[in-house]
């Protein structure tokens, strides 16, 4: 995950969620 986070530059709009993985905070949880 750290690799993907570093690739994205660890933007504030992307949060790490256990189970789902990477989900855009801007997107509503479906």
Buried (B, 14 or more C-beta within 10 A) or exposed (E): EEEEEEEEEEEEEBEEEEEEEEBEEEEEEE
